[in-house]
């Protein structure tokens, strides 16, 4: 299957990457996409980030904090 890169910046970046890595354009795309996917998989989820920050700053998640705010709070904020 073919891929057509019609964006000048994308073309320049992939050519630059291929030159640095010493690979073909196709191999450069494959490497770049594998690395990008792996980086995203290793990122924290929002829940993990919140847990890390709570631990870092000594914040406890109480039962009250676990309950959703009533709609009236959001309505008041958006007025």
C-alpha positions as CSV (number, residue, x, y, z in Angstrom):
1,X,0.0,0.0,0.0
2,X,1.3,3.4,-0.9
3,X,1.5,6.5,1.3
4,X,1.6,10.0,-0.2
5,X,3.1,12.7,1.9
6,X,2.0,16.0,0.4
7,X,2.9,18.2,3.4
8,X,6.3,19.9,2.9
9,X,7.2,19.9,6.6
10,X,6.3,16.2,6.9
11,X,8.4,15.4,3.9
12,X,11.4,17.3,5.1
13,X,11.2,15.8,8.6
14,X,11.0,12.2,7.3
15,X,13.9,12.8,4.9
16,X,15.9,14.3,7.7
17,X,15.2,11.4,10.0
18,X,16.0,8.9,7.2
19,X,19.4,10.6,6.7
20,X,20.2,10.7,10.4
21,X,19.2,7.1,10.9
22,X,20.8,5.9,7.6
23,X,17.7,4.2,6.4
24,X,15.2,4.4,3.5
25,X,12.2,6.7,3.7
26,X,9.9,3.7,4.3
27,X,12.1,2.4,7.1
28,X,12.2,5.9,8.6
29,X,8.4,6.1,8.7
30,X,8.2,2.7,10.3
31,X,10.8,3.5,12.9
32,X,9.3,6.9,13.7
33,X,5.8,5.5,14.0
34,X,6.9,2.6,16.2
35,X,8.8,5.0,18.5
36,X,5.8,7.4,18.7
37,X,3.4,4.6,19.5
38,X,5.7,3.2,22.2
39,X,6.1,6.7,23.8
40,X,2.3,7.1,23.9
41,X,1.9,3.7,25.5
42,X,4.4,4.6,28.2
43,X,2.6,7.8,29.1
44,X,0.7,8.1,32.4
45,X,-3.0,7.9,32.2
46,X,-4.9,10.9,33.7
47,X,-5.7,8.7,36.7
48,X,-2.1,7.8,37.2
49,X,-1.0,11.4,37.0
50,X,-3.6,12.4,39.6
51,X,-2.5,9.6,41.9
52,X,1.2,10.6,41.5
53,X,0.4,14.2,42.2
54,X,-1.7,13.4,45.3
55,X,1.1,11.3,46.6
56,X,3.7,13.9,45.8
57,X,1.8,16.7,47.6
58,X,0.3,14.6,50.4
59,X,-3.3,15.0,49.3
60,X,-5.7,12.4,50.4
61,X,-8.7,11.5,48.2
62,X,-11.6,11.6,50.7
63,X,-15.1,10.1,50.1
64,X,-16.5,13.6,49.7
65,X,-13.9,14.3,47.0
66,X,-14.9,11.2,45.1
67,X,-18.5,12.3,44.7
68,X,-19.3,14.3,41.6
69,X,-20.2,17.9,42.0
70,X,-23.9,18.8,41.5
71,X,-24.9,20.3,38.1
72,X,-25.6,23.6,39.8
73,X,-21.9,24.1,40.4
74,X,-21.1,23.8,36.7
75,X,-24.1,26.0,35.8
76,X,-22.8,28.7,38.2
77,X,-19.3,28.5,36.6
78,X,-20.6,28.9,33.1
79,X,-22.9,31.9,33.8
